[in-house]
Amino acid sequence: MAFFIKLTLGLLGLYAALIALFALMQGAVLFPRSLVGPAPALPQGTDRISLTRPDGSVLHGSVIAGQDPSKPLILAFGGNAWNADAVALFLHRIAPEHTIAAFHFRGYAPSTGRPSAQALKDDAVAIHDRVAAQGPNGVIVVGFSIGSGLAAHLSAKRPIAGAILVTPFDSLLAVAQQSLPWAPVRFLFRHEMNALVALNASDAPIALVLATQDEVIPPARAEALVDGLSTATRPVAHITRIPAGHNDIYNHPDFAPAMRDALAALGG
């Protein structure tokens, strides 16, 4: 009996340690700044801009001019380990006629500050306001992975021309709960982004690009977003499902055409 009591106490101690580790490390896991790759060379004439936030953090971004000034500006929010300059260049190659803007998340060099879901959501609105004048015919927001939560949030806060969400989720809390079913995530999670609620509060046209073999954001969470929008009778202008994973979707031959189709569906 003493052995089983010790074993039970040991297991409880291990569980408590894992819970404490999750509570302490969730920010580092969600915002792995050390994994971000180097910035690529951007086209000649790229405009380097910055934005100082009320807490003193300085956000740095780039604007790559498009070939057709009549097209909406594309404001991009990348994934949590994607260099913002690489995001801008990637989209420029897919849609060179559009002007592309992308900012490094706070805490991601050269931007300063400390990242959190709420801070990034607030930053997204301020970034939009900083660059919107360069899109006289509107702004289409593109969000990849965690950036899709920022795109959804922005769509509820500003009258954008449209939003394209790539490898999206319904709720970041729900992603964490599904990924860590053994943990009391609801009581510990500090970085919620509820894309479904935000999109249902927005009138902006929506396009979705889903990875059906996503190993980072469970495909069930993307489908929950689709189902939730349908239940709320929230129209989606375009949906593409690509048989790819979370990261290799960008190299899939269907990805660039899917993005161009999404832009066309949003009037871009």
WOHU-V850593 format. One record per pair of residues at least 12 apart in sequence whose C-alpha atoms are under 7 Angstrom apart, sorted by the first residue. I is the first residue (numbers start at 1). J is the second residue. Records with the same first field share a line. If there is no record, write none. Layout:
BEGIN
I->J / J
END
This chain:
BEGIN
19->183
23->188
30->80
31->80 / 115
32->80 / 81
33->81 / 108
35->81
36->81 / 82 / 83
37->82 / 83
38->83
39->83 / 85 / 86
40->85 / 86
42->89
46->62 / 63 / 64 / 65
47->62 / 63 / 64
48->61 / 62 / 63
49->61 / 62
57->112 / 113
58->111 / 112
59->103 / 104 / 106 / 111 / 112
60->103 / 104 / 110 / 111
61->102 / 103 / 104
62->85 / 101 / 102 / 103
63->99 / 100 / 101 / 102
64->99 / 100 / 101
65->99 / 100
66->96 / 97 / 98 / 99
67->96 / 97 / 98
68->97 / 98
70->137
71->98 / 137 / 268
72->98 / 135 / 137 / 138 / 139 / 140 / 268
73->98 / 99 / 100 / 134 / 135 / 138 / 139 / 140
74->98 / 99 / 100 / 101 / 139 / 140 / 141 / 142
75->100 / 101 / 102 / 139 / 140 / 141 / 142
76->101 / 102 / 141 / 142 / 143
77->102 / 142 / 143 / 144 / 147
78->143 / 144 / 147
79->144 / 145 / 146 / 147
80->146
83->104
84->102 / 103 / 104
85->102
88->100 / 101 / 102
94->256
105->120
116->191
117->191 / 192 / 193
118->191
121->150 / 153
124->150 / 154
125->154
138->160 / 161
139->160 / 161
140->160 / 161 / 162 / 163
141->162 / 163 / 164
142->163 / 164 / 165
143->164 / 165 / 166
144->165 / 166 / 167
145->166 / 167 / 168
148->165 / 166 / 168
149->193 / 194 / 195
151->163
152->195 / 198 / 199
153->195 / 198
155->199 / 202 / 204
156->198 / 199 / 201 / 202
160->204
161->204
162->204 / 205 / 206 / 266
163->204 / 205 / 206 / 207
164->206 / 207 / 208 / 262
165->207 / 208 / 209
166->208 / 209 / 210
167->209 / 210 / 211 / 246
168->210 / 222
169->195 / 221 / 222 / 225
170->194 / 195 / 196 / 221 / 222 / 224 / 225
171->193 / 194 / 195 / 196
172->192 / 193 / 194
173->189 / 192
175->217 / 221
196->225 / 228 / 229
200->229 / 234
205->236 / 237 / 266
206->236 / 237
207->236 / 237 / 238 / 239 / 262
208->238 / 239 / 240
209->239 / 240 / 241
210->222 / 240 / 241 / 242
211->241 / 242 / 243 / 244 / 245 / 246 / 249
212->241 / 242 / 243 / 244
213->243 / 244 / 245
214->244 / 245 / 246
215->245 / 246
216->246
237->265 / 266
238->262 / 265
240->258
END
